[in-house]
Every structure is written in C-alpha cells, then in structure tokens.
Amino acid sequence: MGHRFIKGKDIVLFSFQPWESEIGFNFKDMAYELARYNRVLFINRANDRASLLPEKNAGNSPSESKQKEELIQVQEHFWVYNTGVVLESINWINWNALYDFINKSNNRRLAEKINKTIRQLGFKNVIVINDNDFFRGVYLKKMILECYKYIFYIRDFLTIQPYFKKHGERLEKKLIKSADIIIANSAYLANYARQWNSCSYDIGQGCDFDGYLAENLAVPDDMASIPKPIVGYSGAITSMRLDEAIIGHIANSIPSCSIVLVGPEDSIFEKSELKKHKNIYFLGGKSPEKVPGYIYHFDICFNPQLVNPLTVGNYPRKIDEYLAMGKPVVATSTEAMDMFREYVYLCSDKEDYIRKINSILQDQDAFSEAQKKRRTDFALSHTWENSIGLLGDAYFEVCG
C-alpha cells in the first residue's frame, strides 16, 4: 500500500538549525522533498543578541552572524526567508514568568515577519512544521494567522543538555500538548511524545547515500599502513555519545584488530587514555565527501555508543551509511536500534561486543556478496521520499 503524500499545500518550515549550516540536517532534506509537491517557505534561524557579541561571533561567516531581511528563492515553489530579527537572549533568566513574557515577545516579532511574508507569497491555510525549536516556536501556532495545522518534529532529546534543560523541559511539554501532530524520527521519541499527545508518529528518516554506493575507492593515505582487520567508526567522537570502555575493551581483547576512529574529537577524547593503545588510531575529522573512502576500507563498522537519554532514542544515521556500503555492523542495543535488528549485530555490553566481532571474523558468509547486498538494499529503503510519505500518512489520519 502506497503512502498518501501531502500535495498542493502551503507549508512553512521553522527550524532550530540555520539553513546555511555546514553540518547536514534532516529538516533541510525534508524541505526539498516537501517542495516537490507543495509551496514551501523555510524560516531561517534568527540571531539573538548574545550570538552577535564579538567573542561569540569570532570565525563565523556573515550568514551565520548578522542577517539582513531577505527572501531568497531556492527553486520554483521554494523560498528561504531571513527575518532580520534580532531576538532577546533570555536563557539566563531564572524567573519563569519573566522568561515567558519576553519569549512571547520574541515569538511575536518572528510571527509578524512570517505573516508579512506569507501574505506576500499568497500562502493560505498554512501547515506549519516546527523542527525541534520549543523556545522560539512555542507560541507560533496562535500567532501565525494562516496556520491551519501545527506539526512539531522531534528528532533529538535536547532537554537533557544543560542549555536546553533550564526552560526546555516545560516548554517542550507545552508545545507537544498544543501541537496538532507530533512527528519523530524514531519509535522511542514518538513514544516519548505520546505521553502528552496521542497524535504522535514515527516517520523514520531518510539518508543521502551519495558517495556511499561507490566501488573501488582508493585507500586514504592515513589508513594505508594500518594493519587489518579494521573495526572502524565514523562520526563525532564525543564523550556524551561514545563509550570509551567499550573501545578500550575491544582493543585489549582482540589485539589483532585495528580500531580506527574517523571524526572530530571533543576535549575529553583529545586527552583519552585510549591514545596509548598501539592498535587504536584517531584519524581526525574529514570532509563529508571523504568519509565513504574510509568506511569502504573498514572490515567491520561499529557504533560503541553510551546508553543515556541523549542516545537511546536517536536515529542512528551512520548505521544506514555503514549498511549502504554493505558492511557488517556491530552496535549498542537501544530501542531506536530495534528496527535494524535483522541487519546489525546488537550488543548489550562490552563482552557482547567481543563475542559479536569474533563471530563475524570467523564467519566468511558475513562478508559474502549476498549479505552485502542484503544490507545495502535495507539501507536504501530509508529514503526521504518514504519518510515524507509517512508524514503524509500521519497528516491524513489526523486531518482526514
């Protein structure tokens, strides 16, 4: 049975991330997919006063610092709008009533600009989709005059982080309760939102597989002398997400393996005791187009993540990238990983990692062309078209 796609509508997208971000993000991919069948207006993230201070703005490009008001047509039926608004920086305020008073003013100033642009473009009966911004978007449902349906998209469990925790917990809950529909990129986050809104749906997510389907990629220079077999990881190397104990245990328990970590390190990993291991290699951050070349030469891919509120519901995009290249994958078992259970070796603890990696190394079928194709085909089913189709299914189930 096919999906029911949203078509012929006017859609306003409102995101916590700026349009010009160098780090790819789901909502931008979703915007392009929605613009295939609808008119789309993407509201670029407005600056706040603190972000414009010289010490905060050091090294930023003009587009990341002070915005001028500008409506940019990206393609037919698709616009990005820089509001030019500078919002008050209020996260330091402890008194909730004062915070809410100023935050409502911030929301109102954004809404006035959005309403002006909606009128300019002739948008009617607008579907507003808010990407994870429970601060700047909490009042927009009532403030955007042409708002027909308000959808909140949750794709990260932000409220456990110190910056978001202070006011985020109560504002996120308020927004979830008031939204017409909640969409999430994992079953865990959909279940989380369902505590306060029964109209909560897991729409998964897509993945951009450009570069991950290539063959005969050259060995990167900094991998050329690393002994095989290689157990590799690509992505941010951060102490909030990765388990140092698992990585060290693999290195100690299977000394014949090289552990290769490709990605930028946080301050804790920069000083990690793991760097004393002779068979662990930190290769640093790489540009996105170079990453597939590293994964191509991993024998086994792994995702040794910690299990905490930040990771337990996170959609593991890197798993799709690993599988797209046909690699056997070993990863920590979480609720969000359940959908990969038939294609990934899931581990409950560090000893389980050792068992699964040894099992793969001793099983030639794990590296067969048939198994590679099976993994690739599964990864390629995770398209943005399918995710937006699931969004459409949710929309029509609620709205008829």
RAQUIRA-V141889 format. One record per residue. RES is the residue in one small letter. OMEGA is omega in whole degrees, -180 to 180 (NA if undefined). Layout:
res=RES omega=OMEGA
res=RES omega=OMEGA
This chain:
res=m omega=-178
res=g omega=178
res=h omega=172
res=r omega=-176
res=f omega=172
res=i omega=-177
res=k omega=174
res=g omega=-178
res=k omega=171
res=d omega=-172
res=i omega=174
res=v omega=-180
res=l omega=-174
res=f omega=-170
res=s omega=173
res=f omega=-179
res=q omega=177
res=p omega=-179
res=w omega=-173
res=e omega=-179
res=s omega=178
res=e omega=177
res=i omega=179
res=g omega=178
res=f omega=-172
res=n omega=-170
res=f omega=177
res=k omega=176
res=d omega=179
res=m omega=-179
res=a omega=180
res=y omega=180
res=e omega=179
res=l omega=-178
res=a omega=176
res=r omega=-173
res=y omega=-174
res=n omega=168
res=r omega=-172
res=v omega=173
res=l omega=180
res=f omega=179
res=i omega=-178
res=n omega=-179
res=r omega=178
res=a omega=175
res=n omega=166
res=d omega=-172
res=r omega=-178
res=a omega=-177
res=s omega=-179
res=l omega=176
res=l omega=-176
res=p omega=-177
res=e omega=178
res=k omega=-171
res=n omega=-177
res=a omega=176
res=g omega=-180
res=n omega=174
res=s omega=180
res=p omega=-178
res=s omega=180
res=e omega=-179
res=s omega=-174
res=k omega=180
res=q omega=167
res=k omega=180
res=e omega=-174
res=e omega=174
res=l omega=-174
res=i omega=176
res=q omega=-178
res=v omega=176
res=q omega=-180
res=e omega=179
res=h omega=-177
res=f omega=-178
res=w omega=170
res=v omega=-176
res=y omega=170
res=n omega=-172
res=t omega=-175
res=g omega=-178
res=v omega=170
res=v omega=-175
res=l omega=177
res=e omega=177
res=s omega=-169
res=i omega=-174
res=n omega=-179
res=w omega=-175
res=i omega=-179
res=n omega=-176
res=w omega=-174
res=n omega=-177
res=a omega=179
res=l omega=178
res=y omega=-177
res=d omega=180
res=f omega=-179
res=i omega=179
res=n omega=177
res=k omega=176
res=s omega=176
res=n omega=179
res=n omega=-177
res=r omega=180
res=r omega=175
res=l omega=-178
res=a omega=179
res=e omega=178
res=k omega=179
res=i omega=-180
res=n omega=178
res=k omega=-177
res=t omega=175
res=i omega=178
res=r omega=180
res=q omega=-179
res=l omega=-180
res=g omega=179
res=f omega=178
res=k omega=176
res=n omega=-169
res=v omega=167
res=i omega=179
res=v omega=177
res=i omega=-178
res=n omega=-179
res=d omega=167
res=n omega=-177
res=d omega=-179
res=f omega=173
res=f omega=-173
res=r omega=-175
res=g omega=-171
res=v omega=-178
res=y omega=-171
res=l omega=-180
res=k omega=-179
res=k omega=-174
res=m omega=176
res=i omega=-166
res=l omega=-178
res=e omega=-177
res=c omega=178
res=y omega=176
res=k omega=-179
res=y omega=-177
res=i omega=177
res=f omega=-178
res=y omega=179
res=i omega=-177
res=r omega=175
res=d omega=178
res=f omega=-171
res=l omega=-168
res=t omega=176
res=i omega=180
res=q omega=-173
res=p omega=-177
res=y omega=-175
res=f omega=-173
res=k omega=-172
res=k omega=179
res=h omega=-172
res=g omega=-175
res=e omega=-178
res=r omega=-179
res=l omega=177
res=e omega=179
res=k omega=179
res=k omega=-178
res=l omega=178
res=i omega=180
res=k omega=-173
res=s omega=-177
res=a omega=177
res=d omega=-179
res=i omega=171
res=i omega=173
res=i omega=-177
res=a omega=-180
res=n omega=174
res=s omega=178
res=a omega=-179
res=y omega=-177
res=l omega=176
res=a omega=178
res=n omega=177
res=y omega=-179
res=a omega=-177
res=r omega=175
res=q omega=-175
res=w omega=180
res=n omega=-177
res=s omega=180
res=c omega=-178
res=s omega=-171
res=y omega=173
res=d omega=178
res=i omega=-180
res=g omega=174
res=q omega=177
res=g omega=179
res=c omega=176
res=d omega=-174
res=f omega=177
res=d omega=179
res=g omega=-176
res=y omega=179
res=l omega=-178
res=a omega=178
res=e omega=174
res=n omega=178
res=l omega=-179
res=a omega=176
res=v omega=177
res=p omega=-175
res=d omega=-176
res=d omega=174
res=m omega=-169
res=a omega=-176
res=s omega=-179
res=i omega=-178
res=p omega=174
res=k omega=2
res=p omega=-179
res=i omega=170
res=v omega=-169
res=g omega=177
res=y omega=172
res=s omega=-180
res=g omega=179
res=a omega=-179
res=i omega=-172
res=t omega=-177
res=s omega=177
res=m omega=-174
res=r omega=-174
res=l omega=-177
res=d omega=179
res=e omega=-176
res=a omega=179
res=i omega=-179
res=i omega=179
res=g omega=-179
res=h omega=177
res=i omega=-179
res=a omega=-179
res=n omega=-173
res=s omega=179
res=i omega=-174
res=p omega=179
res=s omega=179
res=c omega=170
res=s omega=178
res=i omega=-176
res=v omega=-179
res=l omega=-177
res=v omega=179
res=g omega=178
res=p omega=-177
res=e omega=171
res=d omega=-174
res=s omega=-180
res=i omega=179
res=f omega=178
res=e omega=-179
res=k omega=-172
res=s omega=174
res=e omega=180
res=l omega=-177
res=k omega=177
res=k omega=180
res=h omega=-179
res=k omega=-177
res=n omega=173
res=i omega=-175
res=y omega=174
res=f omega=-174
res=l omega=176
res=g omega=-180
res=g omega=180
res=k omega=175
res=s omega=-174
res=p omega=-177
res=e omega=180
res=k omega=-174
res=v omega=180
res=p omega=179
res=g omega=177
res=y omega=-180
res=i omega=-180
res=y omega=-177
res=h omega=167
res=f omega=172
res=d omega=177
res=i omega=174
res=c omega=178
res=f omega=177
res=n omega=-174
res=p omega=-173
res=q omega=169
res=l omega=172
res=v omega=179
res=n omega=-177
res=p omega=-180
res=l omega=-173
res=t omega=-168
res=v omega=-179
res=g omega=-174
res=n omega=176
res=y omega=-174
res=p omega=-177
res=r omega=-179
res=k omega=179
res=i omega=176
res=d omega=-180
res=e omega=177
res=y omega=-177
res=l omega=179
res=a omega=178
res=m omega=174
res=g omega=-173
res=k omega=167
res=p omega=-172
res=v omega=175
res=v omega=-175
res=a omega=177
res=t omega=-179
res=s omega=173
res=t omega=178
res=e omega=-180
res=a omega=-179
res=m omega=-177
res=d omega=-178
res=m omega=-180
res=f omega=-169
res=r omega=-177
res=e omega=-174
res=y omega=-176
res=v omega=176
res=y omega=-176
res=l omega=-174
res=c omega=-179
res=s omega=180
res=d omega=-174
res=k omega=177
res=e omega=178
res=d omega=175
res=y omega=-179
res=i omega=180
res=r omega=-175
res=k omega=180
res=i omega=178
res=n omega=179
res=s omega=179
res=i omega=-177
res=l omega=-179
res=q omega=-175
res=d omega=-178
res=q omega=180
res=d omega=180
res=a omega=-178
res=f omega=-178
res=s omega=179
res=e omega=-180
res=a omega=180
res=q omega=176
res=k omega=-179
res=k omega=179
res=r omega=180
res=r omega=-179
res=t omega=-179
res=d omega=179
res=f omega=180
res=a omega=-176
res=l omega=175
res=s omega=-179
res=h omega=-178
res=t omega=175
res=w omega=177
res=e omega=179
res=n omega=179
res=s omega=178
res=i omega=173
res=g omega=177
res=l omega=173
res=l omega=177
res=g omega=178
res=d omega=179
res=a omega=-179
res=y omega=-176
res=f omega=176
res=e omega=-180
res=v omega=-171
res=c omega=179
res=g omega=NA
